[in-house]
Amino acid sequence: MAIRPIFSPKLDAIGVEEKMIDFKWHPGMSASQKKKSIIELHLVATQVGIKNILEISSKSEIDLGIQLSAFNLLVTTKKHKKKFTVETAFQGSKVFENGGPYQDLLGLDSRAAKKDIRLKESGNLTGFQFFNFNFPLIPRTYFYDWLYINALVQNNSLSKQVLSYDSFSDIEFNPKKSINCQAHSVALYLSLRNQSLLETALKSPQQFLDTCRNHYQSQDRNIAIQRSIL
């Protein structure tokens, strides 16, 4: 058995609802085993009233879910018109006690960037620096959400297709081990869009933080509760 979250955009405010689902886990690293676990997760979620779920990961059986994986979704810098995957941009923006950001990672593919040994040998993470913008560690998912949602908006076809779904999962995301989740970011994108605040939020990183501030305060409380349970 395993516990994983399903993320849904709030309907009456900016934010994301997280429903923890206890389901049968199929161990193993193969794609076939991951897909079995996705089926089990969605089956249980449907039984508790969560419907129209999109798996967002490279293991998704729907092409849209694969394209929305941070390993595949591209973000383009406005000034230099350079393209990177969200994952590469995230890893290449990390600032540590003893180094970073390692911007040479921006020239690598997603997996190579994530596995770079310097990310593990440079001390504690202290923040993020994406070109001229600096981001703090708190709120926990602030930088990742800002980066991912900007990338999603730049990919017009994908951002329109997610409107057909109500909830999102990521079988690779384990809340016991990780903080950031692409499924959460997509749900937050829909929440901002549904409240007609997406354009306002993306005017600047600070505007994004101000628009989502109540959500992040609620998120911190939920993370503390979840980690006490899991």
Secondary structure, DSSP 4 states (H G I P E B T S, - for coil): -EEEEEEEE-SSSS-EEEEEEEE----SSSHHHHHHHHHHHHHHHHHTT--SEEE-STT-SSHHHHHTSTTT-EEE-TTT--EEEHHHHHHTTEEETTB---GGGGGS-HHHHHH-THHHHS-SEEEEEETTEEE-S-STTHHHHHHHHHHHHHSHHHHHHGGG-SEEE-TT--TTT-S--HHHHHHHHHHHHHTT-HHHHTT-HHHHHHHHHHHHHHHHHHHHHHHHH-
